[in-house]
Structures are given as structure tokens and as C-alpha cells.
């Protein structure tokens, strides 16, 4: 419920920001690429490529700081391709998990030097769908151990922002889930204080985005 409220409030902020025509407000479009992995799985490395696209609104608080609210479509997941060294035919094994989210990141930006700034924030997301595929076919039926995903995701972000020109920005970001996106596949647990909880799996995502300002 808290995450739902977070998303609703920030969607309203985004809409209100676009409707305000004061000089301190701006907005535009976002498009870029994602490179993902899922922590606490046996697949490591940012090998899963995807897209991120959406809109944003920002407001300058002071000369060297501001707030940016976004609404974006983001692809995440994991991917691994291996070749069987024993098979004479060189059989290829692969797994590919694709998850699609609608997210509302809220970022605080602080200018470091000239056109270069640091940003940090929180993000709430809603899972649209997920699709698993391996060499046997597509769908969870080919992976009986696959746990269902949580409907909502909550994460933290950090990165760097560079103003290429008056109209274009470049963002380099890292996002990591704060709450698990699903239970650990093998049921591994860990102690949190005096409570033993499922270890869980978490999204870990690199983003490279271009923003088109003031459209």
C-alpha cells in the first residue's frame, strides 16, 4: 500500500510539473539502454540488455541543485549463454529472463562543476509482465523452480548527469532493489536480527539515457 501511494503521489507531481509554465520548471523525453542482472542468483554480470524510455519533469531549487521526477518504461532481468564442452555438436544452453516495469524515479540533483552533476534518489515500480525462456522453449513451465515476482518494486538510484547541450542531457545511473523482487529460487535464508527470512533476489541495473529537454 505504501508503494502504491508513493507511485500515485509522484505521478501527480509529474503531471502538475508539466502543467506549470514557470521558468524554473522543465521537462522532456528520455530514451536509453539498460544492462541488468539479478543478485543472489547463479547468473552474474550485466549481460541482459533492454530499453528505458519515458518522460520527466524537473525543477530548480537553487542554482546548484534541483529535483527531477520521471515516469519510465524499463526492461530488466538476466541472461546467460553457455556452450556445452562435452557435446560433439557444441550444444548451446541459454537462459533469458525479461521483466518489464513502469517506474517513477524521484531524483535529487546537485551540480558538481559546470554541466556535470551528481544525482541520487528512490524509485517505485509496478511489474507489467515477466517472461522466461531457455533452450527448451518459452514460459515458466520450462523452469519449474521459478518463483513468482512481486507486483511492486522499490529501489534506490545513484549516478551522474551531464548537460551535452541546451537541449540534450546524458545520464549514467545504477539502480538496486531495496526490497526483494521475488523469493530465492532455492529457498536460501538469512538471519535479520532474530528473524530468519528468505534471502530473496534483487534487480541490479545500469542505465545509459539521453534526455531531450524542453519539448
C-alpha positions in Angstrom: 0.0 0.0 0.0 2.8 2.4 0.8 4.4 1.8 -2.6 1.1 2.4 -4.3 0.7 5.7 -2.5 4.3 6.6 -3.5 3.6 6.0 -7.1 0.3 7.9 -7.2 1.8 10.9 -5.4 4.7 11.1 -7.8 2.6 10.6 -10.9 0.6 13.6 -9.7 3.8 15.6 -9.2 4.9 14.7 -12.7 1.6 15.8 -14.2 1.5 19.0 -12.2 5.1 19.8 -13.1 4.3 19.6 -16.8 1.3 21.9 -16.4 3.3 24.7 -14.8 5.0 27.1 -17.2 7.2 28.9 -14.7 10.9 29.4 -15.7 12.2 27.1 -13.0 10.2 24.1 -14.4 11.4 22.0 -17.3 10.5 18.7 -18.9 11.2 16.4 -21.8 11.6 12.9 -23.1 14.0 10.1 -22.0 15.3 7.1 -24.0 18.3 4.8 -23.5 19.6 1.3 -22.7 19.7 -0.9 -19.6 22.1 -3.6 -18.7 20.8 -5.9 -15.9 21.5 -8.8 -13.6 19.7 -10.3 -10.6 21.6 -10.6 -7.3 21.5 -13.8 -5.3 21.1 -16.0 -8.4 23.8 -18.2 -10.1 23.9 -15.8 -13.1 26.2 -12.9 -12.7 27.2 -9.9 -15.0 25.2 -7.2 -16.7 24.5 -9.3 -19.7 20.8 -8.7 -20.1 20.2 -5.7 -22.4 17.0 -3.8 -22.6 15.5 -0.3 -23.1 14.3 2.5 -20.9 12.0 5.3 -22.2 9.6 7.8 -20.8 9.1 11.4 -19.8 10.4 13.7 -17.0 9.8 17.0 -15.3 12.4 18.9 -13.2 12.5 22.0 -11.0 15.5 24.0 -9.9 15.6 24.5 -6.2 18.8 26.6 -6.1 21.4 27.4 -8.7 23.3 24.2 -8.0 20.5 21.8 -7.1 17.1 20.5 -8.2 14.6 17.7 -8.2 13.6 15.5 -11.2 10.6 13.2 -11.4 10.2 10.7 -14.1 7.8 8.1 -15.5 9.5 5.4 -17.5 9.2 2.0 -19.0 12.1 -0.2 -18.0 13.3 -3.6 -19.1 15.3 -5.8 -16.6 16.2 -9.4 -16.0 19.1 -11.7 -16.6 20.7 -13.6 -19.5 23.4 -16.3 -19.8 24.6 -18.3 -22.8 27.0 -21.2 -22.4 28.4 -23.8 -24.8 28.5 -27.5 -23.7 32.2 -28.5 -23.9 31.3 -32.2 -23.8 28.7 -32.3 -26.6 30.2 -33.1 -30.0 27.7 -30.9 -31.7 28.6 -27.9 -29.5 25.2 -27.6 -27.9 24.3 -24.1 -26.7 22.5 -23.6 -23.4 20.9 -20.3 -22.5 18.5 -18.7 -20.1 16.8 -15.4 -20.6 14.5 -13.6 -18.2 12.8 -10.4 -19.2 10.8 -8.3 -16.8 9.0 -5.1 -17.8 8.3 -2.3 -15.3 6.6 1.1 -15.2 8.7 3.2 -12.7 8.5 6.6 -11.1 12.0 7.7 -10.0 12.4 10.8 -7.9 15.9 12.2 -8.1 17.8 14.9 -6.2 20.5 16.6 -8.4 23.5 18.6 -7.1 25.8 20.4 -9.5 29.4 19.5 -9.1 31.1 21.5 -11.9 29.7 23.4 -14.9 27.5 20.9 -16.8 28.3 18.0 -14.6 26.1 16.9 -11.6 25.5 14.1 -9.2 22.1 12.6 -8.6 20.6 10.2 -6.1 17.0 9.1 -5.4 14.3 6.5 -4.9 12.2 4.7 -7.4 8.8 2.8 -7.1 7.8 0.4 -9.9 5.0 -1.8 -11.0 5.6 -5.1 -12.8 3.8 -5.3 -16.1 4.9 -8.8 -17.1 7.8 -11.3 -17.0 8.9 -13.9 -19.5 11.4 -16.7 -19.0 13.0 -18.6 -21.9 15.7 -21.2 -22.3 16.7 -23.7 -25.0 13.6 -25.8 -24.3 11.2 -23.1 -25.0 9.3 -20.1 -23.5 7.3 -19.8 -20.3 7.6 -20.8 -16.6 6.6 -24.4 -17.4 10.2 -24.9 -18.6 11.6 -23.7 -15.3 9.5 -25.4 -12.5 11.7 -23.8 -9.8 10.9 -20.3 -10.9 9.3 -18.2 -8.1 6.6 -15.7 -8.9 7.6 -12.0 -8.9 6.3 -9.4 -6.5 3.9 -6.9 -8.2 5.8 -3.9 -6.8 9.4 -3.0 -6.7 11.1 -0.3 -4.5 14.7 0.7 -5.2 17.4 3.3 -4.8 19.3 5.0 -7.6 22.5 7.0 -8.0 24.5 8.3 -10.9 25.9 11.2 -12.9 24.2 13.7 -15.1 25.9 15.6 -17.9 24.4 18.5 -19.9 25.6 17.9 -23.5 23.8 21.0 -24.9 20.9 23.2 -24.1 18.6 20.6 -25.4 20.3 17.2 -24.6 21.4 15.5 -21.4 23.3 12.3 -20.7 22.5 10.2 -17.6 24.6 7.3 -16.2 22.8 5.5 -13.4 22.9 2.5 -11.2 19.7 1.1 -9.6 19.4 -1.6 -7.0 16.2 -3.0 -5.4 15.8 -2.3 -1.7 13.1 -4.9 -1.3 13.4 -8.3 -2.9 11.6 -8.7 -6.2 10.9 -12.4 -5.6 11.9 -15.2 -3.2 15.2 -17.0 -3.6 14.8 -19.9 -6.1 16.5 -22.5 -3.9 14.8 -21.2 -0.7 18.0 -19.9 0.9 17.5 -17.9 4.0 19.5 -15.4 6.1 19.2 -14.0 9.7 17.9 -10.5 10.1 18.3 -9.8 13.8 16.5 -12.7 15.5 14.3 -13.5 12.4 15.3 -15.9 9.6 14.0 -14.7 6.2 14.1 -15.9 2.7 17.3 -14.5 1.1 15.4 -13.1 -1.9 16.6 -11.9 -5.3 17.1 -8.3 -6.3 17.4 -6.3 -9.5 20.7 -4.7 -10.3 20.6 -2.4 -13.3 23.0 0.0 -15.2 21.2 2.7 -17.2 22.6 4.9 -20.0 20.0 7.5 -21.1 19.7 10.5 -23.4 17.2 13.2 -22.3 15.6 15.7 -24.8 14.9 18.8 -22.8 12.1 21.3 -23.0 10.0 19.6 -25.7 
